[in-house]
Amino acid sequence: MIIKLLFPRGFCAGVYRATSALDAALNKYGAPVYVYHEIVHNKWVVDYFRQKGAAFVNSLDDIPDGSVTLFSAHGVSPQIEQQAKEKNLRYIDASCPLVQKVHREARRFVQQGYSVVLIGHPHHDEVVGVQGEAPDKIFIVKSKESIDALPLTAKDKVAYITQTTLSLDESAAIIEYLKSRFPNIVGPTVKDICYATQNRQNAIKTAANEFNQKNLVVKAVVVGSSNSSNSIRLTEIAKQQNIPAFLIDSPADINSDDFTDADVVLLTAGASAHESVVEQVVKYFQSTFDARIEEARICEESTFFPAPILP
Ligand code: SF4
């Protein structure tokens, strides 16, 4: 068995920024540091910080007034920021700069009089936060059917923006459909789907294409949690190439029977998955299947976002 260790994989610049900010806040203020929503959508990371003293909440009502609070990498709506001010929270905004960019685009389009179609998953923290910029002007769509149901006509002034962690191929198809329904629709000058999402998707797609043509039994393992949008997209891309794909939080989630016939396992990790878990998975395949490790790099990454300044 060969383990193809794909690169880029795992932590992106936005996740490094958010987790570094939480680390720094815990060191400076001590426990508890409240975190609005999961700092990133990954069970290992959330458990790690919970043990260090982070208290994760889904409502600011659960935070005592004046407490140190961190907003997660997925960002928040203006309403949440306002509520934090009213509660005198000492808050740190750890939202990814690339998510902040989507907020700015939403505000700009609304200020210019557009109705904004936000392509994304309706209950995802990032999408909820962006829609909060103008709840009655921003419409969430995730499929052609939801576009058909929009209360907008071809004569309306319409713009689109996207969640940062979508599938490149699926969002391209949805944008094409939007353009056919709204010929004058405008979009962002630079794509919203972030560099890390694109690179991780391209890596698994390239490897899947390569090995599928060699008549081998190929399977894919994605380290990531079931609520991680970008991790789920990686499994979908493998499955679209007829490669069985398994999303796992840790080696404990692996059923060895699923891999006894595999010649090649493509191993990658979502943008919120920690490299130490990838290392555990590598060890699992080495000890269970005597697997050989080979690396497959499709590009380098150098994006870095400095951590936010603590109050
Ligand atoms: S996946 Fe992209 S948008 Fe999300 S935190 Fe990472 S860099 Fe930012």
py3Dmol code that shows the C-alpha trace and the ligand (Angstrom):
import py3Dmol

protein = """\
ATOM      1  CA  MET A   1       0.000   0.000   0.000  1.00  0.00           C
ATOM      2  CA  ILE A   2       1.170   3.503  -0.840  1.00  0.00           C
ATOM      3  CA  ILE A   3       0.013   6.488   1.191  1.00  0.00           C
ATOM      4  CA  LYS A   4       0.039   9.558  -1.019  1.00  0.00           C
ATOM      5  CA  LEU A   5       0.409  12.421   1.419  1.00  0.00           C
ATOM      6  CA  LEU A   6      -1.075  15.407  -0.378  1.00  0.00           C
ATOM      7  CA  PHE A   7       0.228  18.938  -0.026  1.00  0.00           C
ATOM      8  CA  PRO A   8      -1.091  21.545   0.604  1.00  0.00           C
ATOM      9  CA  ARG A   9      -3.219  20.097   3.389  1.00  0.00           C
ATOM     10  CA  GLY A  10      -4.303  21.047   6.913  1.00  0.00           C
ATOM     11  CA  PHE A  11      -4.102  24.411   8.650  1.00  0.00           C
ATOM     12  CA  CYS A  12      -4.556  27.495   6.450  1.00  0.00           C
ATOM     13  CA  ALA A  13      -3.409  31.018   7.311  1.00  0.00           C
ATOM     14  CA  GLY A  14      -6.839  31.942   8.730  1.00  0.00           C
ATOM     15  CA  VAL A  15      -6.882  28.968  11.081  1.00  0.00           C
ATOM     16  CA  TYR A  16      -3.292  29.674  12.234  1.00  0.00           C
ATOM     17  CA  ARG A  17      -4.352  33.251  12.943  1.00  0.00           C
ATOM     18  CA  ALA A  18      -7.452  32.295  14.933  1.00  0.00           C
ATOM     19  CA  THR A  19      -5.784  29.544  16.961  1.00  0.00           C
ATOM     20  CA  SER A  20      -2.729  31.732  17.670  1.00  0.00           C
ATOM     21  CA  ALA A  21      -5.043  34.494  18.901  1.00  0.00           C
ATOM     22  CA  LEU A  22      -6.833  32.106  21.256  1.00  0.00           C
ATOM     23  CA  ASP A  23      -3.529  30.731  22.533  1.00  0.00           C
ATOM     24  CA  ALA A  24      -2.279  34.269  23.166  1.00  0.00           C
ATOM     25  CA  ALA A  25      -5.526  35.279  24.909  1.00  0.00           C
ATOM     26  CA  LEU A  26      -5.415  32.250  27.217  1.00  0.00           C
ATOM     27  CA  ASN A  27      -1.775  33.014  28.057  1.00  0.00           C
ATOM     28  CA  LYS A  28      -2.462  36.696  28.731  1.00  0.00           C
ATOM     29  CA  TYR A  29      -5.808  36.564  30.564  1.00  0.00           C
ATOM     30  CA  GLY A  30      -6.019  32.974  31.843  1.00  0.00           C
ATOM     31  CA  ALA A  31      -9.156  30.830  31.777  1.00  0.00           C
ATOM     32  CA  PRO A  32     -11.894  31.225  30.915  1.00  0.00           C
ATOM     33  CA  VAL A  33     -11.640  32.912  27.548  1.00  0.00           C
ATOM     34  CA  TYR A  34     -15.073  32.781  25.934  1.00  0.00           C
ATOM     35  CA  VAL A  35     -15.270  31.876  22.262  1.00  0.00           C
ATOM     36  CA  TYR A  36     -18.370  32.638  20.227  1.00  0.00           C
ATOM     37  CA  HIS A  37     -18.908  29.465  18.179  1.00  0.00           C
ATOM     38  CA  GLU A  38     -16.223  26.847  17.636  1.00  0.00           C
ATOM     39  CA  ILE A  39     -12.918  28.637  17.020  1.00  0.00           C
ATOM     40  CA  VAL A  40     -12.638  26.501  13.854  1.00  0.00           C
ATOM     41  CA  HIS A  41     -14.801  23.568  12.788  1.00  0.00           C
ATOM     42  CA  ASN A  42     -12.590  20.798  14.096  1.00  0.00           C
ATOM     43  CA  LYS A  43     -13.213  18.518  17.059  1.00  0.00           C
ATOM     44  CA  TRP A  44      -9.521  17.958  17.896  1.00  0.00           C
ATOM     45  CA  VAL A  45      -8.813  21.705  17.956  1.00  0.00           C
ATOM     46  CA  VAL A  46     -11.933  22.517  19.993  1.00  0.00           C
ATOM     47  CA  ASP A  47     -11.189  19.757  22.535  1.00  0.00           C
ATOM     48  CA  TYR A  48      -7.567  20.952  22.801  1.00  0.00           C
ATOM     49  CA  PHE A  49      -8.610  24.521  23.618  1.00  0.00           C
ATOM     50  CA  ARG A  50     -11.436  23.435  25.906  1.00  0.00           C
ATOM     51  CA  GLN A  51      -8.839  21.637  28.016  1.00  0.00           C
ATOM     52  CA  LYS A  52      -6.732  24.804  28.082  1.00  0.00           C
ATOM     53  CA  GLY A  53      -9.646  26.856  29.423  1.00  0.00           C
ATOM     54  CA  ALA A  54     -11.615  28.118  26.428  1.00  0.00           C
ATOM     55  CA  ALA A  55     -15.389  28.200  26.955  1.00  0.00           C
ATOM     56  CA  PHE A  56     -17.292  27.789  23.677  1.00  0.00           C
ATOM     57  CA  VAL A  57     -20.768  29.336  23.493  1.00  0.00           C
ATOM     58  CA  ASN A  58     -23.385  29.744  20.782  1.00  0.00           C
ATOM     59  CA  SER A  59     -25.001  32.817  22.325  1.00  0.00           C
ATOM     60  CA  LEU A  60     -23.451  35.957  23.795  1.00  0.00           C
ATOM     61  CA  ASP A  61     -26.149  35.717  26.499  1.00  0.00           C
ATOM     62  CA  ASP A  62     -24.079  32.875  27.962  1.00  0.00           C
ATOM     63  CA  ILE A  63     -21.087  35.183  28.516  1.00  0.00           C
ATOM     64  CA  PRO A  64     -20.826  37.306  31.689  1.00  0.00           C
ATOM     65  CA  ASP A  65     -20.655  41.043  30.940  1.00  0.00           C
ATOM     66  CA  GLY A  66     -17.122  42.407  30.603  1.00  0.00           C
ATOM     67  CA  SER A  67     -15.511  39.014  29.859  1.00  0.00           C
ATOM     68  CA  VAL A  68     -12.688  38.348  27.403  1.00  0.00           C
ATOM     69  CA  THR A  69     -14.297  36.911  24.264  1.00  0.00           C
ATOM     70  CA  LEU A  70     -13.021  35.775  20.903  1.00  0.00           C
ATOM     71  CA  PHE A  71     -14.980  35.686  17.657  1.00  0.00           C
ATOM     72  CA  SER A  72     -14.178  32.573  15.639  1.00  0.00           C
ATOM     73  CA  ALA A  73     -12.411  32.352  12.258  1.00  0.00           C
ATOM     74  CA  HIS A  74     -15.822  32.279  10.547  1.00  0.00           C
ATOM     75  CA  GLY A  75     -16.684  35.848  11.513  1.00  0.00           C
ATOM     76  CA  VAL A  76     -19.798  37.423  12.999  1.00  0.00           C
ATOM     77  CA  SER A  77     -22.638  39.670  11.911  1.00  0.00           C
ATOM     78  CA  PRO A  78     -22.711  43.398  12.831  1.00  0.00           C
ATOM     79  CA  GLN A  79     -25.565  42.568  15.234  1.00  0.00           C
ATOM     80  CA  ILE A  80     -23.309  40.240  17.234  1.00  0.00           C
ATOM     81  CA  GLU A  81     -20.548  42.846  17.335  1.00  0.00           C
ATOM     82  CA  GLN A  82     -23.067  45.420  18.567  1.00  0.00           C
ATOM     83  CA  GLN A  83     -24.330  43.044  21.269  1.00  0.00           C
ATOM     84  CA  ALA A  84     -20.723  42.437  22.361  1.00  0.00           C
ATOM     85  CA  LYS A  85     -20.261  46.203  22.751  1.00  0.00           C
ATOM     86  CA  GLU A  86     -23.466  46.505  24.795  1.00  0.00           C
ATOM     87  CA  LYS A  87     -22.224  43.767  27.123  1.00  0.00           C
ATOM     88  CA  ASN A  88     -18.848  45.530  27.441  1.00  0.00           C
ATOM     89  CA  LEU A  89     -17.099  42.384  26.299  1.00  0.00           C
ATOM     90  CA  ARG A  90     -13.353  42.702  25.734  1.00  0.00           C
ATOM     91  CA  TYR A  91     -13.591  41.023  22.361  1.00  0.00           C
ATOM     92  CA  ILE A  92     -10.957  39.876  19.917  1.00  0.00           C
ATOM     93  CA  ASP A  93     -12.024  39.456  16.314  1.00  0.00           C
ATOM     94  CA  ALA A  94     -10.246  36.320  15.045  1.00  0.00           C
ATOM     95  CA  SER A  95     -12.316  36.132  11.869  1.00  0.00           C
ATOM     96  CA  CYS A  96     -10.230  35.284   8.817  1.00  0.00           C
ATOM     97  CA  PRO A  97      -9.273  38.322   6.702  1.00  0.00           C
ATOM     98  CA  LEU A  98     -10.642  36.484   3.666  1.00  0.00           C
ATOM     99  CA  VAL A  99     -14.032  36.165   5.378  1.00  0.00           C
ATOM    100  CA  GLN A 100     -13.822  39.860   6.308  1.00  0.00           C
ATOM    101  CA  LYS A 101     -13.296  40.561   2.605  1.00  0.00           C
ATOM    102  CA  VAL A 102     -16.616  38.860   1.775  1.00  0.00           C
ATOM    103  CA  HIS A 103     -18.307  41.044   4.438  1.00  0.00           C
ATOM    104  CA  ARG A 104     -16.829  44.151   2.805  1.00  0.00           C
ATOM    105  CA  GLU A 105     -18.052  43.045  -0.628  1.00  0.00           C
ATOM    106  CA  ALA A 106     -21.553  42.435   0.746  1.00  0.00           C
ATOM    107  CA  ARG A 107     -21.626  45.920   2.316  1.00  0.00           C
ATOM    108  CA  ARG A 108     -20.296  47.556  -0.846  1.00  0.00           C
ATOM    109  CA  PHE A 109     -22.861  45.920  -3.125  1.00  0.00           C
ATOM    110  CA  VAL A 110     -25.739  46.745  -0.765  1.00  0.00           C
ATOM    111  CA  GLN A 111     -24.557  50.383  -0.490  1.00  0.00           C
ATOM    112  CA  GLN A 112     -24.537  50.533  -4.312  1.00  0.00           C
ATOM    113  CA  GLY A 113     -28.180  49.431  -4.377  1.00  0.00           C
ATOM    114  CA  TYR A 114     -27.762  45.776  -5.323  1.00  0.00           C
ATOM    115  CA  SER A 115     -29.688  42.804  -4.045  1.00  0.00           C
ATOM    116  CA  VAL A 116     -26.961  40.315  -3.153  1.00  0.00           C
ATOM    117  CA  VAL A 117     -27.108  36.593  -3.832  1.00  0.00           C
ATOM    118  CA  LEU A 118     -24.814  34.802  -1.388  1.00  0.00           C
ATOM    119  CA  ILE A 119     -23.848  31.338  -2.635  1.00  0.00           C
ATOM    120  CA  GLY A 120     -23.275  29.169   0.421  1.00  0.00           C
ATOM    121  CA  HIS A 121     -24.623  26.765   3.008  1.00  0.00           C
ATOM    122  CA  PRO A 122     -27.528  28.410   4.850  1.00  0.00           C
ATOM    123  CA  HIS A 123     -26.646  27.555   8.456  1.00  0.00           C
ATOM    124  CA  HIS A 124     -22.866  27.843   8.234  1.00  0.00           C
ATOM    125  CA  ASP A 125     -21.444  30.396  10.719  1.00  0.00           C
ATOM    126  CA  GLU A 126     -19.692  32.338   7.942  1.00  0.00           C
ATOM    127  CA  VAL A 127     -22.854  32.602   5.827  1.00  0.00           C
ATOM    128  CA  VAL A 128     -25.011  33.624   8.804  1.00  0.00           C
ATOM    129  CA  GLY A 129     -22.469  36.349   9.659  1.00  0.00           C
ATOM    130  CA  VAL A 130     -22.296  37.741   6.114  1.00  0.00           C
ATOM    131  CA  GLN A 131     -26.073  37.748   5.682  1.00  0.00           C
ATOM    132  CA  GLY A 132     -26.277  39.795   8.884  1.00  0.00           C
ATOM    133  CA  GLU A 133     -24.686  42.711   6.981  1.00  0.00           C
ATOM    134  CA  ALA A 134     -28.110  43.360   5.402  1.00  0.00           C
ATOM    135  CA  PRO A 135     -30.592  40.569   6.187  1.00  0.00           C
ATOM    136  CA  ASP A 136     -33.347  41.881   3.882  1.00  0.00           C
ATOM    137  CA  LYS A 137     -30.988  42.501   0.931  1.00  0.00           C
ATOM    138  CA  ILE A 138     -28.842  39.354   1.016  1.00  0.00           C
ATOM    139  CA  PHE A 139     -30.340  36.072  -0.225  1.00  0.00           C
ATOM    140  CA  ILE A 140     -28.645  32.734   0.377  1.00  0.00           C
ATOM    141  CA  VAL A 141     -28.656  30.157  -2.415  1.00  0.00           C
ATOM    142  CA  LYS A 142     -27.027  26.750  -2.557  1.00  0.00           C
ATOM    143  CA  SER A 143     -28.569  25.194  -5.685  1.00  0.00           C
ATOM    144  CA  LYS A 144     -30.270  25.987  -8.967  1.00  0.00           C
ATOM    145  CA  GLU A 145     -33.635  25.290  -7.291  1.00  0.00           C
ATOM    146  CA  SER A 146     -32.988  27.944  -4.647  1.00  0.00           C
ATOM    147  CA  ILE A 147     -32.058  30.405  -7.421  1.00  0.00           C
ATOM    148  CA  ASP A 148     -35.400  29.704  -9.121  1.00  0.00           C
ATOM    149  CA  ALA A 149     -37.140  30.544  -5.839  1.00  0.00           C
ATOM    150  CA  LEU A 150     -35.467  33.970  -5.438  1.00  0.00           C
ATOM    151  CA  PRO A 151     -37.864  36.948  -5.165  1.00  0.00           C
ATOM    152  CA  LEU A 152     -35.850  38.767  -7.866  1.00  0.00           C
ATOM    153  CA  THR A 153     -36.331  39.390 -11.588  1.00  0.00           C
ATOM    154  CA  ALA A 154     -33.879  39.840 -14.461  1.00  0.00           C
ATOM    155  CA  LYS A 155     -34.589  43.593 -14.305  1.00  0.00           C
ATOM    156  CA  ASP A 156     -33.378  43.888 -10.701  1.00  0.00           C
ATOM    157  CA  LYS A 157     -29.897  45.104  -9.823  1.00  0.00           C
ATOM    158  CA  VAL A 158     -28.284  41.863  -8.631  1.00  0.00           C
ATOM    159  CA  ALA A 159     -24.794  40.954  -7.421  1.00  0.00           C
ATOM    160  CA  TYR A 160     -23.375  37.675  -6.173  1.00  0.00           C
ATOM    161  CA  ILE A 161     -20.746  36.715  -3.612  1.00  0.00           C
ATOM    162  CA  THR A 162     -19.717  33.289  -2.305  1.00  0.00           C
ATOM    163  CA  GLN A 163     -18.800  31.513   0.901  1.00  0.00           C
ATOM    164  CA  THR A 164     -15.015  31.000   1.045  1.00  0.00           C
ATOM    165  CA  THR A 165     -15.022  27.200   1.337  1.00  0.00           C
ATOM    166  CA  LEU A 166     -17.251  26.019  -1.505  1.00  0.00           C
ATOM    167  CA  SER A 167     -16.440  23.490  -4.204  1.00  0.00           C
ATOM    168  CA  LEU A 168     -14.825  25.348  -7.112  1.00  0.00           C
ATOM    169  CA  ASP A 169     -16.661  23.281  -9.732  1.00  0.00           C
ATOM    170  CA  GLU A 170     -20.088  23.443  -8.102  1.00  0.00           C
ATOM    171  CA  SER A 171     -19.919  27.167  -7.470  1.00  0.00           C
ATOM    172  CA  ALA A 172     -18.817  27.745 -11.088  1.00  0.00           C
ATOM    173  CA  ALA A 173     -21.950  25.889 -12.246  1.00  0.00           C
ATOM    174  CA  ILE A 174     -24.170  27.916  -9.901  1.00  0.00           C
ATOM    175  CA  ILE A 175     -22.608  31.200 -11.051  1.00  0.00           C
ATOM    176  CA  GLU A 176     -23.226  30.210 -14.688  1.00  0.00           C
ATOM    177  CA  TYR A 177     -26.867  29.517 -13.844  1.00  0.00           C
ATOM    178  CA  LEU A 178     -27.147  32.860 -12.024  1.00  0.00           C
ATOM    179  CA  LYS A 179     -25.769  34.609 -15.116  1.00  0.00           C
ATOM    180  CA  SER A 180     -28.378  32.912 -17.296  1.00  0.00           C
ATOM    181  CA  ARG A 181     -31.180  34.054 -14.943  1.00  0.00           C
ATOM    182  CA  PHE A 182     -29.766  37.543 -14.284  1.00  0.00           C
ATOM    183  CA  PRO A 183     -27.772  38.602 -17.393  1.00  0.00           C
ATOM    184  CA  ASN A 184     -26.627  41.857 -15.751  1.00  0.00           C
ATOM    185  CA  ILE A 185     -25.457  40.259 -12.513  1.00  0.00           C
ATOM    186  CA  VAL A 186     -22.098  41.449 -11.179  1.00  0.00           C
ATOM    187  CA  GLY A 187     -19.652  39.615  -8.929  1.00  0.00           C
ATOM    188  CA  PRO A 188     -16.476  40.234  -6.952  1.00  0.00           C
ATOM    189  CA  THR A 189     -13.364  41.282  -8.864  1.00  0.00           C
ATOM    190  CA  VAL A 190     -11.377  38.529  -7.163  1.00  0.00           C
ATOM    191  CA  LYS A 191     -12.932  35.131  -6.451  1.00  0.00           C
ATOM    192  CA  ASP A 192     -14.226  34.653  -2.892  1.00  0.00           C
ATOM    193  CA  ILE A 193     -13.334  30.964  -2.650  1.00  0.00           C
ATOM    194  CA  CYS A 194     -10.105  31.212  -0.722  1.00  0.00           C
ATOM    195  CA  TYR A 195      -6.622  30.129  -1.792  1.00  0.00           C
ATOM    196  CA  ALA A 196      -6.480  27.343   0.836  1.00  0.00           C
ATOM    197  CA  THR A 197      -9.779  25.818  -0.267  1.00  0.00           C
ATOM    198  CA  GLN A 198      -8.683  25.966  -3.910  1.00  0.00           C
ATOM    199  CA  ASN A 199      -5.249  24.441  -3.269  1.00  0.00           C
ATOM    200  CA  ARG A 200      -6.570  21.538  -1.150  1.00  0.00           C
ATOM    201  CA  GLN A 201      -9.258  20.800  -3.732  1.00  0.00           C
ATOM    202  CA  ASN A 202      -6.773  20.957  -6.609  1.00  0.00           C
ATOM    203  CA  ALA A 203      -4.378  18.609  -4.775  1.00  0.00           C
ATOM    204  CA  ILE A 204      -6.931  15.835  -4.298  1.00  0.00           C
ATOM    205  CA  LYS A 205      -8.368  16.300  -7.769  1.00  0.00           C
ATOM    206  CA  THR A 206      -4.927  16.068  -9.403  1.00  0.00           C
ATOM    207  CA  ALA A 207      -3.958  12.950  -7.417  1.00  0.00           C
ATOM    208  CA  ALA A 208      -7.331  11.303  -8.032  1.00  0.00           C
ATOM    209  CA  ASN A 209      -7.027  11.884 -11.791  1.00  0.00           C
ATOM    210  CA  GLU A 210      -3.511  10.493 -11.859  1.00  0.00           C
ATOM    211  CA  PHE A 211      -4.192   7.261  -9.974  1.00  0.00           C
ATOM    212  CA  ASN A 212      -7.615   6.587 -11.453  1.00  0.00           C
ATOM    213  CA  GLN A 213      -5.944   6.129 -14.830  1.00  0.00           C
ATOM    214  CA  LYS A 214      -3.575   3.432 -13.522  1.00  0.00           C
ATOM    215  CA  ASN A 215      -6.135   0.712 -12.826  1.00  0.00           C
ATOM    216  CA  LEU A 216      -5.348   0.645  -9.106  1.00  0.00           C
ATOM    217  CA  VAL A 217      -7.676   0.434  -6.117  1.00  0.00           C
ATOM    218  CA  VAL A 218      -7.577   3.984  -4.787  1.00  0.00           C
ATOM    219  CA  LYS A 219      -9.235   5.297  -1.623  1.00  0.00           C
ATOM    220  CA  ALA A 220      -9.116   8.677   0.060  1.00  0.00           C
ATOM    221  CA  VAL A 221      -8.902   9.714   3.698  1.00  0.00           C
ATOM    222  CA  VAL A 222      -9.662  13.282   4.697  1.00  0.00           C
ATOM    223  CA  VAL A 223      -8.750  14.336   8.230  1.00  0.00           C
ATOM    224  CA  GLY A 224     -11.435  16.764   9.308  1.00  0.00           C
ATOM    225  CA  SER A 225     -14.701  17.066  11.199  1.00  0.00           C
ATOM    226  CA  SER A 226     -18.183  16.435   9.882  1.00  0.00           C
ATOM    227  CA  ASN A 227     -19.141  20.126  10.328  1.00  0.00           C
ATOM    228  CA  SER A 228     -16.104  21.398   8.389  1.00  0.00           C
ATOM    229  CA  SER A 229     -17.298  22.724   5.046  1.00  0.00           C
ATOM    230  CA  ASN A 230     -13.925  22.568   3.285  1.00  0.00           C
ATOM    231  CA  SER A 231     -13.206  19.035   4.596  1.00  0.00           C
ATOM    232  CA  ILE A 232     -16.558  17.747   3.336  1.00  0.00           C
ATOM    233  CA  ARG A 233     -15.842  19.273  -0.078  1.00  0.00           C
ATOM    234  CA  LEU A 234     -12.588  17.261  -0.260  1.00  0.00           C
ATOM    235  CA  THR A 235     -14.449  13.968   0.247  1.00  0.00           C
ATOM    236  CA  GLU A 236     -17.028  15.017  -2.372  1.00  0.00           C
ATOM    237  CA  ILE A 237     -14.303  15.714  -4.924  1.00  0.00           C
ATOM    238  CA  ALA A 238     -12.788  12.247  -4.416  1.00  0.00           C
ATOM    239  CA  LYS A 239     -16.213  10.609  -4.696  1.00  0.00           C
ATOM    240  CA  GLN A 240     -16.906  12.519  -7.914  1.00  0.00           C
ATOM    241  CA  GLN A 241     -13.827  10.703  -9.317  1.00  0.00           C
ATOM    242  CA  ASN A 242     -15.305   7.367  -8.136  1.00  0.00           C
ATOM    243  CA  ILE A 243     -12.854   7.144  -5.251  1.00  0.00           C
ATOM    244  CA  PRO A 244     -14.370   6.031  -1.924  1.00  0.00           C
ATOM    245  CA  ALA A 245     -13.566   8.754   0.607  1.00  0.00           C
ATOM    246  CA  PHE A 246     -13.617   8.690   4.402  1.00  0.00           C
ATOM    247  CA  LEU A 247     -13.847  11.781   6.624  1.00  0.00           C
ATOM    248  CA  ILE A 248     -12.212  11.066   9.984  1.00  0.00           C
ATOM    249  CA  ASP A 249     -11.499  12.995  13.179  1.00  0.00           C
ATOM    250  CA  SER A 250      -8.776  10.542  14.238  1.00  0.00           C
ATOM    251  CA  PRO A 251      -7.405   7.038  13.488  1.00  0.00           C
ATOM    252  CA  ALA A 252     -10.085   5.689  15.846  1.00  0.00           C
ATOM    253  CA  ASP A 253     -12.627   6.393  13.081  1.00  0.00           C
ATOM    254  CA  ILE A 254     -10.846   4.103  10.585  1.00  0.00           C
ATOM    255  CA  ASN A 255     -12.280   0.650   9.863  1.00  0.00           C
ATOM    256  CA  SER A 256      -9.329  -1.411   8.592  1.00  0.00           C
ATOM    257  CA  ASP A 257     -11.696  -3.587   6.481  1.00  0.00           C
ATOM    258  CA  ASP A 258     -12.324  -0.534   4.277  1.00  0.00           C
ATOM    259  CA  PHE A 259      -8.654  -0.479   3.227  1.00  0.00           C
ATOM    260  CA  THR A 260      -7.503  -4.110   2.929  1.00  0.00           C
ATOM    261  CA  ASP A 261      -7.894  -4.015  -0.872  1.00  0.00           C
ATOM    262  CA  ALA A 262      -6.399  -0.528  -1.361  1.00  0.00           C
ATOM    263  CA  ASP A 263      -3.263  -0.085  -3.469  1.00  0.00           C
ATOM    264  CA  VAL A 264      -3.146   3.661  -2.879  1.00  0.00           C
ATOM    265  CA  VAL A 265      -4.632   5.858  -0.144  1.00  0.00           C
ATOM    266  CA  LEU A 266      -4.782   9.586  -0.845  1.00  0.00           C
ATOM    267  CA  LEU A 267      -4.339  11.286   2.521  1.00  0.00           C
ATOM    268  CA  THR A 268      -5.220  14.935   3.021  1.00  0.00           C
ATOM    269  CA  ALA A 269      -6.638  17.209   5.716  1.00  0.00           C
ATOM    270  CA  GLY A 270      -9.137  20.049   5.788  1.00  0.00           C
ATOM    271  CA  ALA A 271      -7.986  23.575   6.557  1.00  0.00           C
ATOM    272  CA  SER A 272      -8.902  23.267  10.239  1.00  0.00           C
ATOM    273  CA  ALA A 273      -7.309  19.850  10.873  1.00  0.00           C
ATOM    274  CA  HIS A 274      -4.129  19.692  12.942  1.00  0.00           C
ATOM    275  CA  GLU A 275      -1.013  18.076  11.447  1.00  0.00           C
ATOM    276  CA  SER A 276      -0.481  15.922  14.549  1.00  0.00           C
ATOM    277  CA  VAL A 277      -3.651  13.991  13.648  1.00  0.00           C
ATOM    278  CA  VAL A 278      -2.331  13.456  10.112  1.00  0.00           C
ATOM    279  CA  GLU A 279       0.864  12.047  11.659  1.00  0.00           C
ATOM    280  CA  GLN A 280      -1.214   9.644  13.786  1.00  0.00           C
ATOM    281  CA  VAL A 281      -3.050   8.479  10.667  1.00  0.00           C
ATOM    282  CA  VAL A 282       0.232   7.918   8.825  1.00  0.00           C
ATOM    283  CA  LYS A 283       1.482   5.785  11.757  1.00  0.00           C
ATOM    284  CA  TYR A 284      -1.761   3.824  11.725  1.00  0.00           C
ATOM    285  CA  PHE A 285      -1.349   2.876   8.046  1.00  0.00           C
ATOM    286  CA  GLN A 286       2.344   2.086   8.512  1.00  0.00           C
ATOM    287  CA  SER A 287       1.722  -0.239  11.453  1.00  0.00           C
ATOM    288  CA  THR A 288      -1.504  -1.826  10.151  1.00  0.00           C
ATOM    289  CA  PHE A 289      -0.685  -2.181   6.436  1.00  0.00           C
ATOM    290  CA  ASP A 290       3.083  -1.677   6.308  1.00  0.00           C
ATOM    291  CA  ALA A 291       2.310   1.256   4.034  1.00  0.00           C
ATOM    292  CA  ARG A 292       4.974   3.233   2.169  1.00  0.00           C
ATOM    293  CA  ILE A 293       4.674   7.034   2.328  1.00  0.00           C
ATOM    294  CA  GLU A 294       5.097   9.250  -0.736  1.00  0.00           C
ATOM    295  CA  GLU A 295       4.464  12.984  -0.857  1.00  0.00           C
ATOM    296  CA  ALA A 296       2.560  14.721  -3.669  1.00  0.00           C
ATOM    297  CA  ARG A 297       2.944  18.518  -3.716  1.00  0.00           C
ATOM    298  CA  ILE A 298       0.969  20.563  -6.202  1.00  0.00           C
ATOM    299  CA  CYS A 299       2.083  24.001  -5.022  1.00  0.00           C
ATOM    300  CA  GLU A 300       3.660  25.921  -2.145  1.00  0.00           C
ATOM    301  CA  GLU A 301       1.742  28.206   0.217  1.00  0.00           C
ATOM    302  CA  SER A 302       3.161  31.334   1.784  1.00  0.00           C
ATOM    303  CA  THR A 303       0.043  33.252   2.862  1.00  0.00           C
ATOM    304  CA  PHE A 304       0.344  34.519   6.432  1.00  0.00           C
ATOM    305  CA  PHE A 305      -2.034  36.640   8.482  1.00  0.00           C
ATOM    306  CA  PRO A 306      -0.623  38.232  11.642  1.00  0.00           C
ATOM    307  CA  ALA A 307      -2.618  37.518  14.796  1.00  0.00           C
ATOM    308  CA  PRO A 308      -5.017  40.259  15.982  1.00  0.00           C
ATOM    309  CA  ILE A 309      -3.835  42.630  18.703  1.00  0.00           C
ATOM    310  CA  LEU A 310      -5.213  41.721  22.131  1.00  0.00           C
ATOM    311  CA  PRO A 311      -7.173  44.396  24.049  1.00  0.00           C
TER     312      PRO A 311
END
"""
ligand_1 = """\
8
SF4
S -10.314 28.208 4.813
Fe -9.790 30.128 3.759
S -11.357 31.593 4.429
Fe -11.420 29.844 5.868
S -10.078 30.440 7.538
Fe -8.821 29.305 6.048
S -7.898 30.902 4.710
Fe -9.628 31.820 5.810
"""
view = py3Dmol.view(width=600, height=400)
view.addModel(protein, "pdb")
view.setStyle({"model": 0}, {"cartoon": {"style": "trace"}})
view.addModel(ligand_1, "xyz")
view.setStyle({"model": 1}, {"stick": {}})
view.zoomTo()
view.show()
